[in-house]
């Protein structure tokens, strides 16, 4: 082989390699930037509750600042399981997310004998958004002015006072169970499918007490439609500074807080998860968003994907013990 032939072959090989490289790089380069279409954020509870309010606040800011299209999709049912399961089984492309919270991610794995998803295996944590204590409230015209008065009445006539909460297995449900066990009382439980009907029944006196997150009740408390008796956090809520904690009411060490976070289906590309985490954290750091979340009764959290993942892993066994101790179970 002479030098001219060898040179021609080398030139032909180089051209072929270059063409192959272009054929591979071309489609990759043509991939649209994320997101290139609307993102669906599933809220596994009806409109108007705390989870819904927090989801809409975050979605609105992302839409305003980034021009993303985020569609809130309320999918209530089975204590939040239906909506979470739908997302867990959705394509892992970053276009279907869920605003999960303590009940459907940390409580339901123990409460339900047959949960259709595994929070640790079927979902990818994206970012923690907020947390909130549970507040126990009564109608504004209720004869009860303190939690101690409720306890006294309940001890006098067990299972006559009614306690409503937003569904079996919610933090409010288990906080109520804990409060009963701690105070040595028995209440008549009334689980609701959402906050709207429960608040209507509370304000009209159809139920005596209602337990739910601060975001759900704060508006009615401020409008003096209902009265907050006690909160379940270790310290007083900034939004309800005049409402004592369970510890201040004589039950030391009592704490039950619900947290809210956004998750994606397992297998969602790490780059997309990082983008979501970064942009949602930025949105929550905007003063007006932080103020809105606080005004609605939530304390802003944020942080890394790893922070959320670690919390989830620790909360499942912690709440699992509380569920087992309460004896609650759902088939």
C-alpha positions as CSV (number, residue, x, y, z in Angstrom):
1,X,0.0,0.0,0.0
2,X,1.5,3.3,-1.1
3,X,1.3,6.5,1.0
4,X,-1.4,8.0,-1.2
5,X,-3.7,5.0,-0.7
6,X,-3.1,5.0,3.0
7,X,-3.8,8.7,3.3
8,X,-7.1,8.3,1.4
9,X,-8.2,5.5,3.7
10,X,-7.4,7.5,6.8
11,X,-9.3,10.5,5.4
12,X,-12.3,8.3,4.6
13,X,-12.2,6.7,8.1
14,X,-12.0,10.1,9.7
15,X,-15.0,11.4,7.7
16,X,-17.0,8.3,8.6
17,X,-16.3,8.7,12.3
18,X,-17.2,12.4,12.1
19,X,-20.5,11.6,10.4
20,X,-21.3,8.9,13.0
21,X,-20.6,11.4,15.8
22,X,-22.9,13.9,14.2
23,X,-25.7,11.3,13.8
24,X,-25.5,10.6,17.6
25,X,-25.0,14.2,18.8
26,X,-27.8,15.5,16.5
27,X,-30.8,14.0,18.2
28,X,-29.3,14.8,21.7
29,X,-28.8,18.4,20.7
30,X,-32.3,18.6,19.4
31,X,-33.8,17.6,22.8
32,X,-36.0,20.5,24.0
33,X,-35.1,22.2,27.3
34,X,-37.1,21.1,30.3
35,X,-39.9,21.8,30.7
36,X,-41.2,22.0,27.1
37,X,-44.9,21.3,28.0
38,X,-47.3,21.7,31.0
39,X,-46.4,20.1,34.3
40,X,-49.2,18.4,36.1
41,X,-49.0,18.7,39.9
42,X,-51.4,16.2,41.5
43,X,-52.9,17.2,44.9
44,X,-54.3,14.0,46.4
45,X,-57.0,15.9,48.4
46,X,-60.0,18.1,47.4
47,X,-59.5,21.9,46.8
48,X,-59.5,24.2,49.7
49,X,-57.4,22.1,52.2
50,X,-53.9,22.9,53.4
51,X,-52.1,20.7,50.8
52,X,-54.1,22.4,48.0
53,X,-53.3,25.9,49.2
54,X,-49.6,25.3,49.5
55,X,-49.4,23.6,46.1
56,X,-51.2,26.5,44.4
57,X,-48.9,29.1,46.1
58,X,-45.8,27.4,44.8
59,X,-47.2,26.7,41.3
60,X,-48.3,30.3,40.9
61,X,-44.8,31.7,41.6
62,X,-43.1,29.2,39.2
63,X,-45.6,30.3,36.6
64,X,-45.0,34.0,37.2
65,X,-41.2,33.9,37.3
66,X,-40.3,31.1,34.9
67,X,-43.4,31.1,32.6
68,X,-43.9,27.4,33.3
69,X,-47.4,26.0,32.9
70,X,-48.3,24.1,36.0
71,X,-51.7,22.5,36.2
72,X,-53.1,21.6,39.6
73,X,-55.0,18.3,39.4
74,X,-57.0,17.4,42.6
75,X,-57.3,13.7,42.9
76,X,-58.7,12.9,46.3
77,X,-59.6,9.4,47.7
78,X,-58.4,6.7,50.1
79,X,-56.6,9.1,52.4
80,X,-54.6,10.5,49.5
81,X,-53.5,7.1,48.2
82,X,-55.3,7.4,44.9
83,X,-53.5,10.6,43.8
84,X,-50.1,9.4,45.0
85,X,-50.5,6.0,43.3
86,X,-51.4,7.7,40.0
87,X,-48.2,9.7,40.1
88,X,-46.1,6.7,41.2
89,X,-47.3,4.8,38.0
90,X,-46.9,7.8,35.7
91,X,-44.0,8.2,33.2
92,X,-40.8,9.3,34.9
93,X,-40.3,12.3,32.7
94,X,-40.8,15.2,35.1
95,X,-44.2,16.2,33.8
96,X,-46.3,14.5,36.5
97,X,-45.6,15.4,40.1
98,X,-47.4,15.1,43.4
99,X,-47.7,17.3,46.5
100,X,-47.4,14.6,49.1
101,X,-47.5,14.9,52.9
102,X,-47.0,13.0,56.1
103,X,-50.2,11.0,55.9
104,X,-49.9,9.4,52.5
105,X,-46.1,9.0,52.6
106,X,-45.3,8.2,56.2
107,X,-48.5,7.0,57.9
108,X,-50.3,5.0,55.2
109,X,-47.6,2.4,54.7
110,X,-48.4,1.1,58.1
111,X,-52.1,2.1,58.4
112,X,-53.2,0.3,55.2
113,X,-52.8,-3.4,54.9
114,X,-52.5,-3.1,51.1
115,X,-50.9,0.1,49.9
116,X,-50.7,0.2,46.1
117,X,-47.3,2.0,46.2
118,X,-44.1,2.1,48.1
119,X,-43.1,5.7,49.0
120,X,-39.4,4.7,49.1
121,X,-39.3,2.6,45.9
122,X,-41.9,4.1,43.6
123,X,-41.3,7.9,44.2
124,X,-38.4,10.3,44.0
125,X,-38.3,13.1,46.6
126,X,-37.9,16.5,44.9
127,X,-38.1,19.1,47.7
128,X,-39.7,19.7,51.1
129,X,-42.0,22.7,50.9
130,X,-43.5,23.4,54.3
131,X,-44.7,22.0,57.6
132,X,-47.5,22.8,60.0
133,X,-48.9,21.7,63.3
134,X,-52.4,20.3,63.7
135,X,-54.9,22.7,65.4
136,X,-58.0,21.6,67.2
137,X,-60.9,24.1,66.8
138,X,-64.5,24.5,67.9
139,X,-67.3,26.7,66.5
140,X,-67.0,30.3,67.6
141,X,-70.2,30.0,69.8
142,X,-69.0,26.8,71.4
143,X,-69.2,26.5,75.2
144,X,-65.6,25.2,75.2
145,X,-63.0,27.9,75.7
146,X,-60.0,25.6,76.5
147,X,-58.9,22.1,75.7
148,X,-59.1,21.4,79.5
149,X,-62.9,22.0,79.3
150,X,-63.2,19.5,76.4
151,X,-61.3,16.9,78.4
152,X,-63.6,17.5,81.5
153,X,-66.7,17.2,79.4
154,X,-65.5,14.1,77.5
155,X,-64.6,12.3,80.8
156,X,-68.1,13.0,82.1
157,X,-69.8,11.6,79.0
158,X,-67.5,9.4,76.9
159,X,-68.0,9.2,73.1
160,X,-70.6,12.0,73.1
161,X,-68.4,14.8,71.8
162,X,-67.7,14.5,68.0
163,X,-64.2,15.1,66.5
164,X,-64.0,15.6,62.8
165,X,-60.8,15.3,60.8
166,X,-59.8,15.2,57.1
167,X,-59.8,11.4,56.5
168,X,-58.6,8.3,58.2
169,X,-54.8,8.0,58.5
170,X,-54.2,11.7,58.3
171,X,-51.9,13.4,60.9
172,X,-55.0,15.0,62.3
173,X,-56.6,11.6,62.8
174,X,-53.6,10.2,64.6
175,X,-53.0,13.4,66.6
176,X,-56.6,13.0,67.7
177,X,-56.0,9.4,68.7
178,X,-52.8,10.5,70.6
179,X,-54.7,13.3,72.4
180,X,-57.4,10.9,73.5
181,X,-54.9,8.4,74.8
182,X,-52.9,11.0,76.5
183,X,-55.8,12.8,78.1
184,X,-57.7,9.5,78.9
185,X,-60.8,10.4,77.0
186,X,-63.0,8.9,74.3
187,X,-64.5,11.0,71.4
188,X,-66.8,10.1,68.6
189,X,-64.7,10.2,65.4
190,X,-66.1,11.7,62.2
191,X,-63.8,11.4,59.2
192,X,-64.3,13.7,56.2
193,X,-63.2,13.4,52.6
194,X,-62.1,17.0,52.6
195,X,-62.0,20.3,54.5
196,X,-64.9,22.2,52.8
197,X,-67.7,20.0,54.2
198,X,-66.0,19.6,57.5
199,X,-65.6,23.4,58.0
200,X,-69.3,23.9,57.1
201,X,-70.3,21.3,59.6
202,X,-68.1,22.7,62.3
203,X,-69.3,26.3,61.9
204,X,-72.9,25.1,61.9
205,X,-72.4,23.0,65.0
206,X,-72.9,19.7,63.4
207,X,-69.6,18.5,64.9
208,X,-68.1,19.7,68.2
209,X,-64.4,19.7,67.3
210,X,-62.4,19.6,64.2
211,X,-58.7,18.8,63.9
212,X,-56.7,19.8,60.8
213,X,-53.6,21.6,59.7
214,X,-53.2,25.3,60.4
215,X,-53.5,26.2,56.6
216,X,-56.9,24.6,56.5
217,X,-58.3,26.5,59.5
218,X,-56.4,29.7,59.7
219,X,-58.8,31.7,57.5
220,X,-61.8,30.8,59.6
221,X,-60.0,31.5,62.8
222,X,-59.0,35.0,61.6
223,X,-62.6,35.6,60.4
224,X,-63.8,34.5,63.9
225,X,-65.9,31.7,62.5
226,X,-64.1,29.1,64.6
227,X,-61.9,29.2,67.7
228,X,-58.6,27.5,68.0
229,X,-58.2,25.6,71.3
230,X,-54.8,24.0,71.0
231,X,-52.0,23.2,68.6
232,X,-49.9,20.0,68.4
233,X,-46.5,21.4,67.8
234,X,-43.7,21.6,70.4
235,X,-43.9,25.4,70.3
236,X,-46.7,27.8,69.5
237,X,-47.6,28.5,65.9
238,X,-46.5,31.9,64.6
239,X,-49.9,32.2,62.9
240,X,-51.8,31.4,66.1
241,X,-49.6,33.0,68.8
242,X,-52.4,33.0,71.4
243,X,-53.2,29.3,71.0
244,X,-51.4,27.1,73.6
245,X,-49.6,23.9,72.7
246,X,-50.6,20.5,74.0
247,X,-47.5,20.6,76.2
248,X,-48.7,23.9,77.7
249,X,-52.1,22.3,78.2
250,X,-50.5,19.7,80.5
251,X,-49.4,17.0,78.1
252,X,-45.6,17.2,78.1
253,X,-43.8,15.8,75.1
254,X,-46.8,15.8,72.8
255,X,-46.0,16.7,69.2
256,X,-47.6,15.9,65.9
257,X,-46.6,18.0,62.8
258,X,-47.5,17.4,59.2
259,X,-45.1,18.3,56.4
260,X,-45.7,18.8,52.7
261,X,-43.3,18.0,49.8
262,X,-43.2,17.5,46.1
263,X,-42.2,14.1,44.6
264,X,-41.8,12.6,41.1
265,X,-42.1,9.0,39.9
266,X,-39.1,6.9,40.6
267,X,-36.6,6.9,37.8
268,X,-37.1,10.6,36.9
269,X,-33.8,11.8,35.5
270,X,-31.5,13.4,38.1
271,X,-31.0,16.5,36.0
272,X,-34.8,17.2,35.9
273,X,-35.1,16.5,39.7
274,X,-32.2,19.0,40.3
275,X,-33.9,21.6,38.1
276,X,-37.2,21.3,40.0
277,X,-35.4,21.3,43.3
278,X,-33.4,24.4,42.4
279,X,-36.3,26.4,41.0
280,X,-38.8,25.5,43.7
281,X,-36.3,26.5,46.4
282,X,-35.8,29.8,44.7
283,X,-39.6,30.4,44.5
284,X,-40.0,29.7,48.2
285,X,-37.2,32.1,49.1
286,X,-39.1,35.0,47.4
287,X,-40.3,37.1,50.3
288,X,-43.9,37.3,49.1
289,X,-44.1,33.5,48.7
290,X,-42.6,32.9,52.1
291,X,-45.0,35.4,53.5
292,X,-48.0,33.8,51.7
293,X,-47.1,30.3,53.0
294,X,-46.7,31.7,56.5
295,X,-49.9,33.6,56.2
296,X,-51.7,30.4,55.2
297,X,-50.3,28.7,58.2
298,X,-47.2,26.8,56.9
299,X,-43.6,27.2,57.9
300,X,-41.3,27.3,54.9
301,X,-38.8,24.4,54.7
302,X,-37.0,23.8,51.3
303,X,-33.6,22.2,51.1
304,X,-31.9,19.5,49.1
305,X,-33.3,16.3,47.6
306,X,-31.2,14.4,50.1
307,X,-32.8,16.2,53.0
308,X,-36.2,15.2,51.9
309,X,-35.2,11.6,51.3
310,X,-33.6,11.3,54.8
311,X,-36.8,12.7,56.4
312,X,-39.0,10.3,54.5
313,X,-36.9,7.3,55.6
314,X,-37.0,8.4,59.3
315,X,-40.7,9.4,59.3
316,X,-42.1,6.0,58.1
317,X,-40.9,4.0,61.1
318,X,-41.7,6.8,63.5
319,X,-45.3,7.1,62.4
320,X,-45.5,3.4,61.9
321,X,-45.0,3.0,65.7
322,X,-47.7,5.6,66.4
323,X,-50.2,3.8,64.1
324,X,-49.5,0.4,65.7
325,X,-49.8,1.9,69.2
326,X,-53.1,3.4,68.3
327,X,-54.4,0.1,66.9
328,X,-55.8,1.9,63.8
329,X,-55.8,-0.1,60.6
330,X,-57.5,0.2,57.2
331,X,-58.0,-2.7,54.7
